[in-house]
Amino acid sequence: MSAFLLAVGVGAIAQVVIQIVPSLRDKDGRLLEPATVGGVAVGLPTMFLTGSLVTA
């Protein structure tokens, strides 16, 4: 049961990534635009710090 639920969670994450990645591309189809890289560079540490502050 836990493997099934983990697979459902991974599938949901993959679906979100598939939906969001096309909107990150610029007009030329490039994915690594400075704004995109900056947003990811700020967002990942922010998520990590927020997750470390919130305990279960």
Beta strands, then each sheet from edge to edge (+ up, - down):
end
